[in-house]
């Protein structure tokens, strides 16, 4: 216990990942990872601030939080930093109108964003919607732009579901980067700006978080 006390000296907040840390997604909503429900409860009972930082881009924050509550976690939508809402802020600030290559489950996050006459592409973990037709359409939109902008919600290679490993958005982002000769802007992990945003929302400095 003393070692833990020393390790946490000066720490004011904890950032927790969700997928693969709290639970494994899959059919029926997924399953909690052993001990994680209790660990979150203990953290919330401590003096530490807790925030959840996820690259989940197949579900809206509301859906994700509802699922986690059903699994027994004490969590609210306002405690979750996710890439889709962060991307919407960037789109509005820069006057970007996206062609969306995203999962239907997260499309509601972009409901207030103008998608007419696209001048960029937003790509997320689209799951079964990563068809040749949809990838080629995103490619065509980018190639028709004088200054193509590709925004990727995360850059993961794969993730784990209860049924096994699943290919993530990073592989498809790389394909568009290669085909178009561009570099994507990453909103989500591992972008430092994404973590800084989560820390700001917690009200702590980087050296005060674990």
Secondary structure, DSSP 8 states (H G I E B T S, - for coil): -HHHHHHTTT--EEEE--BTTTEEB-GGG-EE-TTHHHHHHHHHHSSSEEEEEE---SS-HHHHHHHHHHTT----GGGEEEHHHHHHHHHHHHT--EEEE--GGGGGGGTTS--SS-SEEEE---GGG--HHHHHHHHHHHHT-TT--EEES---SEEEETTEEEE-HHHHHHHHHHHHT---EE-STT-HHHHHHHHHHHT--GGGB-
